């Protein structure tokens, strides 16, 4: 009896998966549920490529639609791609004309390679996937779209192809097999902006337990400790307001920051923080070590801004990883984080105030809870666990 051929799913994105967790989580989940999976993306860093391989299941086929790594023989592609992108930015800056080249390297090359894959389903991520996915729709291909961010509302720039992004978002939302979002808030915003859709679902940014293991080792939490993490530590992320708030608190507090940071910004944070407090910096660590790292602190900081609108309506992996690590969470009242706080009020303190004294009061409140040895409820991930998210994902695809 012939063995049934696996259904083939191609994931389209424009970044290394080590910087794009939703893609590698999705790919590994689909392999586990019996699909053949190929990822087409852009390679630009040999270091990140090595990280990618550690994250992906060995069954996932991972290849570049565009290779910009010079050491892998990509001199021609790199020079040509960067020249075209530079030209596209010049046209946008001086003539205000949008171009696909502002969103994706070598759009026609990525589209043609995607076509040759003859996938049963394409799943589009990021701006590059959005562009290619909309082209595939015109070829009557089955295409789904995962909106990790609201791209046309993601950041403000004179060279941002906002009009083109809005056109593509509407096309994808109304014609894709399904559209998935990291929050109900973002999905609701899309309905308001673009009206009808075929099918939608919420896939929260949680992580598999095996990728956030604390090795069942008990970790003593540092008293009066706050932690914040991201790939990059930089301005405009709420850290300035946080430090001003901490300066309103008399008792000594430890602030721990994980991520890449330049020397100038690091020195500015040190100079702003009152000397009674302590500030610690850590280099980025592998995904499977983050949970153990976070679990040694009391309070996780989800200090997202309400502007641009994409940040307001999303739910990042940050807040869910704090919950998974057993931290109390101090969260600013964005629409997305309010969604999590409503579901888990015992885990998340939602800060709706804008002034630093209000922030200081909220941090004091959480420190009192943590120092009283209050336990964060362990039912936190019943609704947000990755096990549940991947079930929702496979149900979408089976339909």
C-alpha positions in Angstrom: 0.0 0.0 0.0 1.5 3.4 -1.0 2.2 5.8 1.8 0.2 9.0 1.4 2.4 11.9 0.4 2.7 14.6 3.1 1.0 17.9 2.4 3.6 20.6 1.6 3.5 24.0 3.4 5.9 26.8 2.4 6.5 29.6 4.9 7.4 32.9 3.4 9.3 35.5 5.4 12.2 38.0 5.1 14.4 37.4 8.1 16.5 34.8 9.9 14.2 32.6 12.0 16.4 33.2 15.1 15.1 36.8 14.9 11.6 35.7 14.0 10.3 33.3 16.7 6.8 32.9 15.2 8.2 31.3 12.1 10.4 28.6 13.8 7.6 27.8 16.3 5.1 27.5 13.5 7.5 25.4 11.3 8.4 23.0 14.1 4.7 22.6 15.1 3.7 21.8 11.5 6.4 19.1 11.2 5.2 17.6 14.4 1.7 17.3 13.0 2.9 15.6 9.9 3.4 18.3 7.3 6.4 18.7 5.0 7.6 22.3 5.6 9.9 24.6 3.6 10.9 28.1 4.8 11.9 30.7 2.1 13.6 33.8 3.5 16.5 36.2 3.2 19.9 35.2 4.6 22.2 38.1 5.6 24.2 36.9 8.6 26.3 33.7 8.9 26.2 34.0 12.7 22.4 34.1 12.6 22.2 31.2 10.2 24.0 29.0 12.7 21.5 30.1 15.3 18.7 29.3 12.9 19.8 25.7 12.5 19.8 25.1 16.2 16.1 26.2 16.5 14.6 24.3 13.5 13.5 20.7 13.4 15.9 18.7 11.2 12.9 17.9 8.9 12.3 21.6 8.0 13.8 22.6 4.6 15.4 26.0 5.2 16.7 27.9 2.2 17.2 31.5 1.0 15.0 33.1 -1.6 17.8 35.7 -1.5 21.3 35.1 -0.1 23.1 38.2 1.0 25.9 36.5 2.9 29.1 37.3 1.0 31.1 34.5 2.5 28.6 32.1 0.9 29.4 33.5 -2.5 26.6 36.1 -2.6 28.6 39.1 -3.8 26.6 39.7 -6.9 23.2 39.4 -5.2 24.3 41.6 -2.3 25.6 44.4 -4.5 22.6 44.3 -6.8 20.0 44.1 -4.0 21.5 46.9 -2.0 21.8 49.1 -5.1 18.1 48.6 -6.0 17.0 49.1 -2.4 19.0 52.4 -2.3 17.4 53.5 -5.5 13.9 52.7 -4.2 14.5 54.8 -1.0 15.7 57.7 -3.2 12.5 57.5 -5.3 10.4 57.4 -2.2 12.2 60.3 -0.6 12.2 62.6 -3.6 9.0 61.6 -5.5 7.0 59.9 -2.7 6.4 56.8 -4.8 6.0 53.4 -3.0 7.9 50.4 -4.3 8.0 46.7 -3.4 11.7 47.1 -3.1 11.2 49.1 0.1 9.6 45.9 1.7 11.4 43.0 0.1 14.7 42.1 -1.5 14.4 40.9 -5.1 10.5 40.5 -5.1 10.3 38.8 -8.4 13.0 36.3 -7.5 11.2 35.4 -4.3 7.9 35.0 -6.0 9.2 32.8 -8.8 11.0 30.5 -6.3 7.8 30.3 -4.2 5.9 29.3 -7.3 8.3 26.5 -8.2 7.7 24.9 -4.7 4.1 24.0 -5.8 3.0 24.1 -2.1 -0.4 22.9 -0.9 -0.5 26.0 1.3 1.7 29.1 1.6 1.9 31.0 5.0 3.1 34.6 4.7 5.0 36.4 7.5 6.3 39.9 7.6 6.3 42.5 4.9 8.2 40.3 2.4 5.8 37.5 2.9 2.9 39.9 2.5 4.2 41.1 -0.9 4.9 37.6 -2.2 1.7 36.1 -0.8 -0.5 38.7 -2.5 1.2 37.8 -5.8 0.5 34.1 -5.2 -3.2 34.9 -4.6 -3.4 36.2 -8.1 -2.1 32.9 -9.3 -5.0 31.2 -7.5 -2.7 29.7 -4.9 -3.8 28.9 -1.3 -2.2 31.6 0.9 -2.6 32.3 4.6 -1.2 35.4 6.3 0.3 35.7 9.8 0.3 39.3 10.8 3.0 39.5 13.5 2.7 43.3 13.4 0.3 45.8 11.8 2.9 46.7 9.2 1.3 49.9 7.8 1.0 51.2 11.4 4.3 49.8 12.7 6.6 52.9 12.7 6.7 56.4 11.4 9.2 57.2 8.6 9.1 59.3 5.5 10.4 56.4 3.5 7.9 53.9 4.8 5.7 52.4 2.0 2.5 52.9 4.0 0.1 53.2 1.1 1.4 50.1 -0.5 1.3 48.2 2.8 -2.3 49.2 3.4 -3.3 48.0 -0.1 -1.5 44.6 0.4 -3.0 44.2 4.0 -6.5 44.7 2.7 -6.0 42.3 -0.2 -4.6 39.7 2.2 -7.2 40.2 4.9 -10.1 39.9 2.5 -8.7 37.1 0.3 -6.3 34.9 2.3 -7.4 31.4 3.3 -7.0 32.7 6.9 -5.3 35.5 8.7 -3.8 35.0 12.1 -2.9 37.6 14.7 -1.0 37.9 18.0 -3.9 39.5 19.8 -7.7 40.0 19.6 -7.0 43.8 19.6 -5.0 43.6 16.4 -7.6 41.5 14.7 -10.4 43.9 15.7 -8.3 46.8 14.4 -8.0 45.0 11.0 -11.8 44.4 10.9 -12.3 48.1 11.5 -9.8 49.1 8.8 -10.5 46.5 6.2 -14.0 45.1 6.8 -14.6 41.5 5.7 -12.2 38.6 6.0 -12.4 34.9 5.1 -11.3 33.4 8.4 -9.3 34.8 11.4 -7.6 33.3 14.4 -5.5 34.4 17.4 -2.1 32.7 17.8 -0.5 34.2 20.9 3.3 34.7 21.2 3.9 32.1 23.8 6.8 29.5 23.6 6.9 25.7 23.9 7.7 24.5 27.3 10.7 22.5 26.1 12.2 25.8 24.7 11.8 27.5 28.1 12.9 24.8 30.5 14.3 25.7 33.9 15.7 22.1 34.1 13.3 21.6 37.0 16.0 23.2 39.1 14.7 25.5 41.9 15.9 29.1 41.3 16.0 31.5 44.3 14.5 34.8 43.1 16.6 37.9 43.8 14.8 40.2 46.2 13.5 43.5 44.9 14.5 42.7 41.4 13.1 43.8 38.0 13.9 42.4 34.6 13.4 43.5 31.0 14.6 41.9 27.8 14.7 42.4 24.1 17.0 41.7 21.2 18.1 45.3 21.4 18.2 47.7 24.4 17.6 51.2 23.0 15.7 54.5 23.4 11.9 54.7 22.9 11.2 51.4 24.7 10.0 52.9 28.0 13.2 52.4 29.9 13.7 56.1 30.4 10.3 56.4 32.1 11.0 53.3 34.2 14.3 54.8 35.5 12.6 58.0 36.4 9.9 56.0 38.3 12.6 54.0 40.1 14.2 57.2 41.3 10.9 57.9 43.2 11.4 54.7 45.2 13.5 54.9 48.4 14.3 51.3 48.9 17.2 49.7 46.9 16.1 48.0 43.7 18.0 45.9 41.2 17.2 46.4 37.5 18.4 43.7 35.1 18.5 44.3 31.3 19.1 41.6 28.7 20.0 42.5 25.1 22.4 44.2 22.8 23.2 47.8 23.8 25.6 50.5 22.5 28.0 52.1 24.9 26.5 55.6 24.7 23.0 54.5 25.6 24.3 52.2 28.3 26.2 55.1 30.0 23.1 57.3 29.8 21.0 54.8 31.6 23.6 54.4 34.3 23.9 58.1 34.8 20.1 58.6 35.0 19.5 55.9 37.6 19.9 56.9 41.3 23.0 55.5 42.9 20.9 53.7 45.6 19.7 51.3 42.9 21.8 48.7 41.0 21.8 48.2 37.2 22.9 45.0 35.5 23.4 44.3 31.8 23.5 40.9 30.0 24.4 39.9 26.5 21.7 38.1 24.5 21.3 34.4 25.3 19.7 31.4 23.4 16.0 31.1 23.4 16.0 27.9 25.5 17.8 29.7 28.3 15.6 32.8 28.6 13.0 31.2 30.9 15.6 30.1 33.4 17.1 33.6 33.3 13.8 35.4 33.9 12.7 33.0 36.7 15.5 34.3 38.9 13.8 37.7 39.2 10.6 38.9 40.8 9.0 41.3 38.4 9.0 41.3 34.6 8.6 44.6 32.8 6.3 44.8 29.8 6.6 48.6 29.2 5.3 48.9 25.7 4.3 52.2 24.1 0.9 53.0 22.8 2.4 54.6 19.7 2.6 53.6 16.9 -0.7 51.7 16.8 1.0 48.4 15.9 2.6 48.4 19.4 -0.6 49.4 21.0 -2.6 46.4 19.7 -0.1 43.6 19.7 0.8 41.1 22.4 4.5 40.5 22.4 6.3 37.3 23.4 7.8 39.4 26.3 4.7 39.5 28.6 3.9 35.8 28.0 7.4 34.7 28.7 7.4 36.6 32.0 4.2 34.7 32.9 5.6 31.4 31.8 8.7 32.1 34.0 6.5 32.8 37.1 7.2 36.5 37.3 4.7 39.1 38.4 4.3 41.5 35.5 4.3 45.3 35.5 2.6 46.1 32.2 1.6 49.4 30.5 -2.0 49.6 29.5 -1.8 49.0 25.8 -4.8 47.4 24.2 -3.0 44.2 23.7 -1.6 43.9 27.2 -4.9 44.9 28.6 -6.2 41.8 26.9 -3.7 39.6 28.9 -4.4 41.4 32.2 -8.1 40.8 31.9 -7.5 37.1 31.5 -4.8 37.0 34.2 -5.4 39.8 36.8 -3.5 38.0 39.5 -0.4 37.8 37.3 -0.4 41.2 35.6 -0.5 44.6 37.2 -1.8 47.0 34.5 -0.4 50.5 34.7 -2.8 53.0 33.1 -1.1 56.1 34.5 1.3 58.1 32.4 3.3 59.9 35.2 6.3 58.4 36.8 4.9 58.6 40.4 2.0 56.4 39.3 4.5 53.9 37.8 6.5 54.0 41.1 3.3 53.2 43.1 2.6 50.2 40.8 6.2 48.9 41.2 6.0 49.3 45.0 2.7 47.3 45.0 4.2 44.4 43.0 7.4 44.4 45.2 5.2 44.1 48.3 3.4 41.1 46.7 6.7 39.4 45.7 8.4 40.1 49.0 5.4 38.6 50.9 6.3 35.4 49.0 3.0 35.5 47.1 2.8 32.8 44.5 2.0 33.6 40.9 -1.0 31.4 40.0 0.2 28.4 38.0 -2.9 28.4 35.8 -1.4 31.3 33.9 -0.8 29.4 30.7 -4.0 27.4 30.5 -5.2 30.0 27.9 -2.0 31.2 26.4 0.2 28.0 26.3 2.0 27.2 23.1 0.4 23.7 23.2 -3.0 25.4 22.8 -1.7 27.8 20.1 -0.3 25.0 17.9 -3.5 23.1 18.1 -5.4 26.2 16.9 -2.8 26.5 14.1 -3.2 22.9 12.9 -7.0 23.2 13.1 -6.8 26.2 10.8 -4.7 24.4 8.3 -6.8 21.2 8.4 -9.8 23.3 7.4 
